[in-house]
């Protein structure tokens, strides 16, 4: 599942929970789904952050490789 899809579904889950018209058992299931989606999004963000940290730029400003840049 893409980050964007997970965020869209998470937004729907939060909306349903905030609205308050959900039975207790369904609320628990929605909360569990929301927690799983949140964890998925955090993983995707961490992966993206790690990729960005590895990008190096050559003298002409173009991407030159994928070595970790210190301090990012």
N, CA, C and O atoms as a CHARMM CRD file, in Angstrom:
* protein
*
  288
    1    1 UNK  N      0.85000  -1.18000   0.00000 PROA 1      0.00000
    2    1 UNK  CA     0.00000   0.00000   0.00000 PROA 1      0.00000
    3    1 UNK  C      0.89400   1.24100   0.00000 PROA 1      0.00000
    4    1 UNK  O      1.86700   1.32100   0.75000 PROA 1      0.00000
    5    2 UNK  N      0.55300   2.18200  -0.83500 PROA 2      0.00000
    6    2 UNK  CA     1.35400   3.40900  -0.90600 PROA 2      0.00000
    7    2 UNK  C      1.10100   4.28100   0.32500 PROA 2      0.00000
    8    2 UNK  O      0.10300   4.12600   1.02800 PROA 2      0.00000
    9    3 UNK  N      2.02800   5.19100   0.55900 PROA 3      0.00000
   10    3 UNK  CA     1.88700   6.14100   1.66000 PROA 3      0.00000
   11    3 UNK  C      0.59800   6.94900   1.50600 PROA 3      0.00000
   12    3 UNK  O     -0.15000   7.15000   2.46300 PROA 3      0.00000
   13    4 UNK  N      0.35900   7.40600   0.27400 PROA 4      0.00000
   14    4 UNK  CA    -0.82100   8.24300   0.02300 PROA 4      0.00000
   15    4 UNK  C     -2.12400   7.48300   0.27000 PROA 4      0.00000
   16    4 UNK  O     -3.06800   8.03800   0.83400 PROA 4      0.00000
   17    5 UNK  N     -2.18000   6.22300  -0.14700 PROA 5      0.00000
   18    5 UNK  CA    -3.37700   5.40600   0.08600 PROA 5      0.00000
   19    5 UNK  C     -3.60200   5.17400   1.56900 PROA 5      0.00000
   20    5 UNK  O     -4.72700   5.26000   2.06200 PROA 5      0.00000
   21    6 UNK  N     -2.52200   4.88000   2.26800 PROA 6      0.00000
   22    6 UNK  CA    -2.62700   4.65000   3.70800 PROA 6      0.00000
   23    6 UNK  C     -3.08700   5.90700   4.43000 PROA 6      0.00000
   24    6 UNK  O     -3.91900   5.83800   5.33500 PROA 6      0.00000
   25    7 UNK  N     -2.54900   7.04900   4.03500 PROA 7      0.00000
   26    7 UNK  CA    -2.96100   8.30800   4.67900 PROA 7      0.00000
   27    7 UNK  C     -4.43100   8.61100   4.40200 PROA 7      0.00000
   28    7 UNK  O     -5.14400   9.07700   5.29100 PROA 7      0.00000
   29    8 UNK  N     -4.88800   8.35200   3.17800 PROA 8      0.00000
   30    8 UNK  CA    -6.28800   8.59600   2.83400 PROA 8      0.00000
   31    8 UNK  C     -7.20900   7.70300   3.67000 PROA 8      0.00000
   32    8 UNK  O     -8.22800   8.16000   4.18600 PROA 8      0.00000
   33    9 UNK  N     -6.83900   6.42500   3.79600 PROA 9      0.00000
   34    9 UNK  CA    -7.65000   5.52000   4.60600 PROA 9      0.00000
   35    9 UNK  C     -7.59800   5.91100   6.07800 PROA 9      0.00000
   36    9 UNK  O     -8.61300   5.85500   6.77400 PROA 9      0.00000
   37   10 UNK  N     -6.42400   6.30600   6.55300 PROA 10     0.00000
   38   10 UNK  CA    -6.28900   6.74100   7.94100 PROA 10     0.00000
   39   10 UNK  C     -7.16900   7.96100   8.21100 PROA 10     0.00000
   40   10 UNK  O     -7.78000   8.06700   9.27500 PROA 10     0.00000
   41   11 UNK  N     -7.23100   8.86400   7.26000 PROA 11     0.00000
   42   11 UNK  CA    -8.08200  10.04600   7.39500 PROA 11     0.00000
   43   11 UNK  C     -9.55300   9.63900   7.51500 PROA 11     0.00000
   44   11 UNK  O    -10.29800  10.21500   8.30700 PROA 11     0.00000
   45   12 UNK  N     -9.96300   8.65200   6.73100 PROA 12     0.00000
   46   12 UNK  CA   -11.34500   8.16500   6.80100 PROA 12     0.00000
   47   12 UNK  C    -11.62600   7.51800   8.15700 PROA 12     0.00000
   48   12 UNK  O    -12.68300   7.73400   8.75000 PROA 12     0.00000
   49   13 UNK  N    -10.66800   6.72100   8.64200 PROA 13     0.00000
   50   13 UNK  CA   -10.82400   6.05900   9.93400 PROA 13     0.00000
   51   13 UNK  C    -10.97800   7.10300  11.04100 PROA 13     0.00000
   52   13 UNK  O    -11.87200   6.99700  11.88100 PROA 13     0.00000
   53   14 UNK  N    -10.12100   8.09000  11.03800 PROA 14     0.00000
   54   14 UNK  CA   -10.18000   9.14100  12.06000 PROA 14     0.00000
   55   14 UNK  C    -11.51800   9.87800  11.98200 PROA 14     0.00000
   56   14 UNK  O    -12.13200  10.17300  13.00700 PROA 14     0.00000
   57   15 UNK  N    -11.95900  10.17100  10.76500 PROA 15     0.00000
   58   15 UNK  CA   -13.24100  10.84800  10.59300 PROA 15     0.00000
   59   15 UNK  C    -14.39400  10.05800  11.18400 PROA 15     0.00000
   60   15 UNK  O    -15.26400  10.62100  11.84900 PROA 15     0.00000
   61   16 UNK  N    -14.40300   8.75700  10.94300 PROA 16     0.00000
   62   16 UNK  CA   -15.47400   7.90800  11.48400 PROA 16     0.00000
   63   16 UNK  C    -15.42300   7.88000  13.00700 PROA 16     0.00000
   64   16 UNK  O    -16.45600   7.94900  13.67300 PROA 16     0.00000
   65   17 UNK  N    -14.22000   7.77800  13.54800 PROA 17     0.00000
   66   17 UNK  CA   -14.08700   7.74100  15.00400 PROA 17     0.00000
   67   17 UNK  C    -14.48800   9.07700  15.63200 PROA 17     0.00000
   68   17 UNK  O    -15.12500   9.10600  16.68500 PROA 17     0.00000
   69   18 UNK  N    -14.11800  10.16600  14.98900 PROA 18     0.00000
   70   18 UNK  CA   -14.46600  11.49600  15.51800 PROA 18     0.00000
   71   18 UNK  C    -15.96000  11.74900  15.43800 PROA 18     0.00000
   72   18 UNK  O    -16.52300  12.42600  16.29800 PROA 18     0.00000
   73   19 UNK  N    -16.60000  11.21700  14.42300 PROA 19     0.00000
   74   19 UNK  CA   -18.03200  11.44600  14.24800 PROA 19     0.00000
   75   19 UNK  C    -18.82500  10.80500  15.37300 PROA 19     0.00000
   76   19 UNK  O    -19.84700  11.34000  15.80300 PROA 19     0.00000
   77   20 UNK  N    -18.35300   9.65400  15.85300 PROA 20     0.00000
   78   20 UNK  CA   -18.95700   9.04900  17.03000 PROA 20     0.00000
   79   20 UNK  C    -20.18600   8.18900  16.79900 PROA 20     0.00000
   80   20 UNK  O    -20.80200   7.74000  17.76500 PROA 20     0.00000
   81   21 UNK  N    -20.56200   7.94300  15.55500 PROA 21     0.00000
   82   21 UNK  CA   -21.74300   7.12500  15.28000 PROA 21     0.00000
   83   21 UNK  C    -21.39300   5.66700  15.00900 PROA 21     0.00000
   84   21 UNK  O    -22.08200   4.99600  14.24200 PROA 21     0.00000
   85   22 UNK  N    -20.33800   5.17800  15.62800 PROA 22     0.00000
   86   22 UNK  CA   -19.87100   3.81800  15.38300 PROA 22     0.00000
   87   22 UNK  C    -20.04100   3.01300  16.67200 PROA 22     0.00000
   88   22 UNK  O    -19.74100   3.50000  17.76300 PROA 22     0.00000
   89   23 UNK  N    -20.52100   1.78900  16.53500 PROA 23     0.00000
   90   23 UNK  CA   -20.68100   0.90800  17.68800 PROA 23     0.00000
   91   23 UNK  C    -19.32000   0.63500  18.32900 PROA 23     0.00000
   92   23 UNK  O    -18.28100   0.76000  17.68000 PROA 23     0.00000
   93   24 UNK  N    -19.33800   0.26300  19.59700 PROA 24     0.00000
   94   24 UNK  CA   -18.10800   0.05900  20.35000 PROA 24     0.00000
   95   24 UNK  C    -17.18700  -0.94700  19.66900 PROA 24     0.00000
   96   24 UNK  O    -16.00300  -0.66200  19.49100 PROA 24     0.00000
   97   25 UNK  N    -17.69200  -2.10000  19.28800 PROA 25     0.00000
   98   25 UNK  CA   -16.85500  -3.11800  18.63900 PROA 25     0.00000
   99   25 UNK  C    -16.26000  -2.59700  17.33900 PROA 25     0.00000
  100   25 UNK  O    -15.09200  -2.85000  17.04100 PROA 25     0.00000
  101   26 UNK  N    -17.05800  -1.87200  16.56500 PROA 26     0.00000
  102   26 UNK  CA   -16.55700  -1.29400  15.31800 PROA 26     0.00000
  103   26 UNK  C    -15.52300  -0.21300  15.59000 PROA 26     0.00000
  104   26 UNK  O    -14.56300  -0.05800  14.83400 PROA 26     0.00000
  105   27 UNK  N    -15.72000   0.53100  16.67100 PROA 27     0.00000
  106   27 UNK  CA   -14.74400   1.55600  17.04900 PROA 27     0.00000
  107   27 UNK  C    -13.40300   0.92200  17.37400 PROA 27     0.00000
  108   27 UNK  O    -12.35500   1.44500  16.99700 PROA 27     0.00000
  109   28 UNK  N    -13.43600  -0.19500  18.06800 PROA 28     0.00000
  110   28 UNK  CA   -12.19100  -0.89200  18.41600 PROA 28     0.00000
  111   28 UNK  C    -11.49000  -1.36900  17.15000 PROA 28     0.00000
  112   28 UNK  O    -10.27500  -1.21900  17.01400 PROA 28     0.00000
  113   29 UNK  N    -12.25400  -1.94400  16.22400 PROA 29     0.00000
  114   29 UNK  CA   -11.67400  -2.40900  14.95800 PROA 29     0.00000
  115   29 UNK  C    -11.09800  -1.24100  14.16600 PROA 29     0.00000
  116   29 UNK  O    -10.01800  -1.34900  13.58600 PROA 29     0.00000
  117   30 UNK  N    -11.82000  -0.12900  14.14600 PROA 30     0.00000
  118   30 UNK  CA   -11.32900   1.05300  13.43600 PROA 30     0.00000
  119   30 UNK  C    -10.05400   1.58000  14.08400 PROA 30     0.00000
  120   30 UNK  O     -9.11400   1.96500  13.38700 PROA 30     0.00000
  121   31 UNK  N    -10.01900   1.59700  15.40500 PROA 31     0.00000
  122   31 UNK  CA    -8.83100   2.06500  16.11200 PROA 31     0.00000
  123   31 UNK  C     -7.63400   1.18100  15.78000 PROA 31     0.00000
  124   31 UNK  O     -6.53900   1.68000  15.52200 PROA 31     0.00000
  125   32 UNK  N     -7.84500  -0.12500  15.78700 PROA 32     0.00000
  126   32 UNK  CA    -6.76200  -1.06200  15.45900 PROA 32     0.00000
  127   32 UNK  C     -6.28500  -0.85500  14.01800 PROA 32     0.00000
  128   32 UNK  O     -5.08500  -0.88300  13.74500 PROA 32     0.00000
  129   33 UNK  N     -7.23100  -0.64700  13.10500 PROA 33     0.00000
  130   33 UNK  CA    -6.85800  -0.39400  11.70800 PROA 33     0.00000
  131   33 UNK  C     -6.08700   0.90600  11.60700 PROA 33     0.00000
  132   33 UNK  O     -5.09000   0.98500  10.88900 PROA 33     0.00000
  133   34 UNK  N     -6.53600   1.92000  12.31500 PROA 34     0.00000
  134   34 UNK  CA    -5.84500   3.21000  12.31600 PROA 34     0.00000
  135   34 UNK  C     -4.42700   3.08800  12.84600 PROA 34     0.00000
  136   34 UNK  O     -3.50600   3.70200  12.30600 PROA 34     0.00000
  137   35 UNK  N     -4.24600   2.30300  13.89400 PROA 35     0.00000
  138   35 UNK  CA    -2.90500   2.10600  14.46000 PROA 35     0.00000
  139   35 UNK  C     -2.00200   1.40500  13.44900 PROA 35     0.00000
  140   35 UNK  O     -0.83100   1.75700  13.31400 PROA 35     0.00000
  141   36 UNK  N     -2.54400   0.41300  12.73700 PROA 36     0.00000
  142   36 UNK  CA    -1.75400  -0.29300  11.72100 PROA 36     0.00000
  143   36 UNK  C     -1.39300   0.64200  10.56800 PROA 36     0.00000
  144   36 UNK  O     -0.26800   0.60700  10.07000 PROA 36     0.00000
  145   37 UNK  N     -2.33400   1.46800  10.14800 PROA 37     0.00000
  146   37 UNK  CA    -2.06500   2.42900   9.06700 PROA 37     0.00000
  147   37 UNK  C     -1.02400   3.45000   9.48900 PROA 37     0.00000
  148   37 UNK  O     -0.15200   3.81200   8.69900 PROA 37     0.00000
  149   38 UNK  N     -1.10800   3.91100  10.71800 PROA 38     0.00000
  150   38 UNK  CA    -0.12900   4.87200  11.23900 PROA 38     0.00000
  151   38 UNK  C      1.27200   4.26300  11.21800 PROA 38     0.00000
  152   38 UNK  O      2.23200   4.90800  10.79600 PROA 38     0.00000
  153   39 UNK  N      1.37800   3.02500  11.67400 PROA 39     0.00000
  154   39 UNK  CA     2.67700   2.34100  11.67500 PROA 39     0.00000
  155   39 UNK  C      3.20100   2.17900  10.25800 PROA 39     0.00000
  156   39 UNK  O      4.39500   2.35200  10.01500 PROA 39     0.00000
  157   40 UNK  N      2.32300   1.85000   9.32300 PROA 40     0.00000
  158   40 UNK  CA     2.71700   1.70400   7.92100 PROA 40     0.00000
  159   40 UNK  C      3.24800   3.02900   7.37900 PROA 40     0.00000
  160   40 UNK  O      4.28600   3.06400   6.71900 PROA 40     0.00000
  161   41 UNK  N      2.53900   4.10900   7.65800 PROA 41     0.00000
  162   41 UNK  CA     2.96700   5.43400   7.18500 PROA 41     0.00000
  163   41 UNK  C      4.31300   5.82500   7.79700 PROA 41     0.00000
  164   41 UNK  O      5.16700   6.38000   7.10600 PROA 41     0.00000
  165   42 UNK  N      4.50300   5.54400   9.06600 PROA 42     0.00000
  166   42 UNK  CA     5.77700   5.86100   9.71700 PROA 42     0.00000
  167   42 UNK  C      6.92100   5.08600   9.06700 PROA 42     0.00000
  168   42 UNK  O      8.00900   5.62700   8.87100 PROA 42     0.00000
  169   43 UNK  N      6.67200   3.81600   8.73200 PROA 43     0.00000
  170   43 UNK  CA     7.69100   3.00200   8.06100 PROA 43     0.00000
  171   43 UNK  C      8.02700   3.58800   6.69600 PROA 43     0.00000
  172   43 UNK  O      9.19900   3.70400   6.33800 PROA 43     0.00000
  173   44 UNK  N      7.00000   3.95900   5.93500 PROA 44     0.00000
  174   44 UNK  CA     7.22400   4.54200   4.60400 PROA 44     0.00000
  175   44 UNK  C      8.01600   5.84600   4.70800 PROA 44     0.00000
  176   44 UNK  O      8.91800   6.08800   3.90600 PROA 44     0.00000
  177   45 UNK  N      7.68500   6.67800   5.68300 PROA 45     0.00000
  178   45 UNK  CA     8.40600   7.93800   5.86400 PROA 45     0.00000
  179   45 UNK  C      9.86400   7.68900   6.23200 PROA 45     0.00000
  180   45 UNK  O     10.75800   8.37700   5.73900 PROA 45     0.00000
  181   46 UNK  N     10.10400   6.71400   7.08900 PROA 46     0.00000
  182   46 UNK  CA    11.47200   6.37200   7.48500 PROA 46     0.00000
  183   46 UNK  C     12.26600   5.88100   6.27600 PROA 46     0.00000
  184   46 UNK  O     13.42300   6.26300   6.10100 PROA 46     0.00000
  185   47 UNK  N     11.65800   5.04100   5.44400 PROA 47     0.00000
  186   47 UNK  CA    12.32000   4.55900   4.23300 PROA 47     0.00000
  187   47 UNK  C     12.67600   5.72000   3.30500 PROA 47     0.00000
  188   47 UNK  O     13.77300   5.76600   2.74700 PROA 47     0.00000
  189   48 UNK  N     11.74600   6.64700   3.14800 PROA 48     0.00000
  190   48 UNK  CA    11.99600   7.80200   2.28400 PROA 48     0.00000
  191   48 UNK  C     13.12200   8.65700   2.85000 PROA 48     0.00000
  192   48 UNK  O     13.98200   9.13200   2.10700 PROA 48     0.00000
  193   49 UNK  N     13.11700   8.85300   4.16300 PROA 49     0.00000
  194   49 UNK  CA    14.16300   9.64000   4.81800 PROA 49     0.00000
  195   49 UNK  C     15.53500   9.00000   4.60100 PROA 49     0.00000
  196   49 UNK  O     16.51500   9.69500   4.33100 PROA 49     0.00000
  197   50 UNK  N     15.59500   7.69500   4.71800 PROA 50     0.00000
  198   50 UNK  CA    16.86200   6.98900   4.52200 PROA 50     0.00000
  199   50 UNK  C     17.35900   7.12000   3.07800 PROA 50     0.00000
  200   50 UNK  O     18.56100   7.24000   2.84300 PROA 50     0.00000
  201   51 UNK  N     16.44200   7.09600   2.12300 PROA 51     0.00000
  202   51 UNK  CA    16.82400   7.26300   0.72000 PROA 51     0.00000
  203   51 UNK  C     17.37000   8.66600   0.47600 PROA 51     0.00000
  204   51 UNK  O     18.37000   8.83700  -0.22100 PROA 51     0.00000
  205   52 UNK  N     16.71500   9.66000   1.04800 PROA 52     0.00000
  206   52 UNK  CA    17.15500  11.04200   0.86800 PROA 52     0.00000
  207   52 UNK  C     18.53100  11.24000   1.48300 PROA 52     0.00000
  208   52 UNK  O     19.36800  11.94900   0.92400 PROA 52     0.00000
  209   53 UNK  N     18.76900  10.61400   2.63800 PROA 53     0.00000
  210   53 UNK  CA    20.06800  10.74100   3.29200 PROA 53     0.00000
  211   53 UNK  C     21.20000  10.17000   2.43800 PROA 53     0.00000
  212   53 UNK  O     22.35000  10.58400   2.57800 PROA 53     0.00000
  213   54 UNK  N     20.88500   9.23600   1.56700 PROA 54     0.00000
  214   54 UNK  CA    21.90700   8.56900   0.76700 PROA 54     0.00000
  215   54 UNK  C     22.23300   9.29200  -0.54100 PROA 54     0.00000
  216   54 UNK  O     23.22700   8.96700  -1.19000 PROA 54     0.00000
  217   55 UNK  N     21.42900  10.24600  -0.92900 PROA 55     0.00000
  218   55 UNK  CA    21.64900  10.94200  -2.20300 PROA 55     0.00000
  219   55 UNK  C     22.81000  11.92000  -2.06900 PROA 55     0.00000
  220   55 UNK  O     22.84100  12.73500  -1.14700 PROA 55     0.00000
  221   56 UNK  N     23.75800  11.83600  -2.98700 PROA 56     0.00000
  222   56 UNK  CA    24.84400  12.81100  -3.03700 PROA 56     0.00000
  223   56 UNK  C     24.73900  13.57800  -4.34200 PROA 56     0.00000
  224   56 UNK  O     24.20100  13.07900  -5.33000 PROA 56     0.00000
  225   57 UNK  N     25.25300  14.78000  -4.33400 PROA 57     0.00000
  226   57 UNK  CA    25.15600  15.65400  -5.49700 PROA 57     0.00000
  227   57 UNK  C     26.55200  15.90300  -6.05100 PROA 57     0.00000
  228   57 UNK  O     27.49600  16.17700  -5.31000 PROA 57     0.00000
  229   58 UNK  N     26.66000  15.80200  -7.37500 PROA 58     0.00000
  230   58 UNK  CA    27.93000  16.05300  -8.04700 PROA 58     0.00000
  231   58 UNK  C     28.19300  17.54200  -8.18100 PROA 58     0.00000
  232   58 UNK  O     27.34500  18.35200  -7.80900 PROA 58     0.00000
  233   59 UNK  N     29.36200  17.92100  -8.71000 PROA 59     0.00000
  234   59 UNK  CA    29.73400  19.32500  -8.85000 PROA 59     0.00000
  235   59 UNK  C     28.77200  20.12900  -9.72200 PROA 59     0.00000
  236   59 UNK  O     28.63300  21.34000  -9.55300 PROA 59     0.00000
  237   60 UNK  N     28.10800  19.44600 -10.65600 PROA 60     0.00000
  238   60 UNK  CA    27.18300  20.15800 -11.53900 PROA 60     0.00000
  239   60 UNK  C     25.76500  20.22200 -10.97600 PROA 60     0.00000
  240   60 UNK  O     24.85800  20.72600 -11.64000 PROA 60     0.00000
  241   61 UNK  N     25.56600  19.71500  -9.75300 PROA 61     0.00000
  242   61 UNK  CA    24.25700  19.80100  -9.11000 PROA 61     0.00000
  243   61 UNK  C     23.34700  18.61900  -9.37900 PROA 61     0.00000
  244   61 UNK  O     22.22800  18.58500  -8.86700 PROA 61     0.00000
  245   62 UNK  N     23.78800  17.65400 -10.16100 PROA 62     0.00000
  246   62 UNK  CA    22.95400  16.48900 -10.41900 PROA 62     0.00000
  247   62 UNK  C     23.27600  15.37700  -9.42200 PROA 62     0.00000
  248   62 UNK  O     24.35700  15.34900  -8.83400 PROA 62     0.00000
  249   63 UNK  N     22.33400  14.47500  -9.24400 PROA 63     0.00000
  250   63 UNK  CA    22.55700  13.35100  -8.33400 PROA 63     0.00000
  251   63 UNK  C     23.72200  12.52800  -8.84200 PROA 63     0.00000
  252   63 UNK  O     23.74200  12.10500  -9.99800 PROA 63     0.00000
  253   64 UNK  N     24.69200  12.30300  -7.97000 PROA 64     0.00000
  254   64 UNK  CA    25.90600  11.62000  -8.39000 PROA 64     0.00000
  255   64 UNK  C     26.03900  10.23400  -7.78100 PROA 64     0.00000
  256   64 UNK  O     26.86400   9.44000  -8.23200 PROA 64     0.00000
  257   65 UNK  N     25.25100   9.93600  -6.77700 PROA 65     0.00000
  258   65 UNK  CA    25.38100   8.63200  -6.13900 PROA 65     0.00000
  259   65 UNK  C     24.44700   8.49900  -4.96900 PROA 65     0.00000
  260   65 UNK  O     23.56600   9.32700  -4.74100 PROA 65     0.00000
  261   66 UNK  N     24.66400   7.44400  -4.24200 PROA 66     0.00000
  262   66 UNK  CA    23.79400   7.18300  -3.10100 PROA 66     0.00000
  263   66 UNK  C     24.61800   6.85100  -1.86900 PROA 66     0.00000
  264   66 UNK  O     24.52600   5.75300  -1.32000 PROA 66     0.00000
  265   67 UNK  N     25.42100   7.81100  -1.44600 PROA 67     0.00000
  266   67 UNK  CA    26.21900   7.65300  -0.23600 PROA 67     0.00000
  267   67 UNK  C     25.61400   8.50800   0.86000 PROA 67     0.00000
  268   67 UNK  O     25.18500   9.63400   0.60800 PROA 67     0.00000
  269   68 UNK  N     25.57600   7.98000   2.07100 PROA 68     0.00000
  270   68 UNK  CA    24.98800   8.73200   3.19600 PROA 68     0.00000
  271   68 UNK  C     25.73200  10.04400   3.41300 PROA 68     0.00000
  272   68 UNK  O     26.96100  10.07200   3.48200 PROA 68     0.00000
  273   69 UNK  N     24.98000  11.11600   3.51800 PROA 69     0.00000
  274   69 UNK  CA    25.53000  12.43400   3.77900 PROA 69     0.00000
  275   69 UNK  C     25.46100  12.66600   5.27800 PROA 69     0.00000
  276   69 UNK  O     24.38300  12.59900   5.86800 PROA 69     0.00000
  277   70 UNK  N     26.58800  12.93500   5.89400 PROA 70     0.00000
  278   70 UNK  CA    26.63300  13.17100   7.34300 PROA 70     0.00000
  279   70 UNK  C     25.90700  14.45600   7.70600 PROA 70     0.00000
  280   70 UNK  O     25.95200  15.44400   6.97200 PROA 70     0.00000
  281   71 UNK  N     25.23500  14.42500   8.85500 PROA 71     0.00000
  282   71 UNK  CA    24.56900  15.61300   9.36000 PROA 71     0.00000
  283   71 UNK  C     23.14100  15.78800   8.89100 PROA 71     0.00000
  284   71 UNK  O     22.49700  16.77000   9.26000 PROA 71     0.00000
  285   72 UNK  N     22.62100  14.86600   8.08600 PROA 72     0.00000
  286   72 UNK  CA    21.21700  14.97000   7.65700 PROA 72     0.00000
  287   72 UNK  C     20.36600  13.97600   8.36700 PROA 72     0.00000
  288   72 UNK  O     19.15900  13.91700   8.13300 PROA 72     0.00000
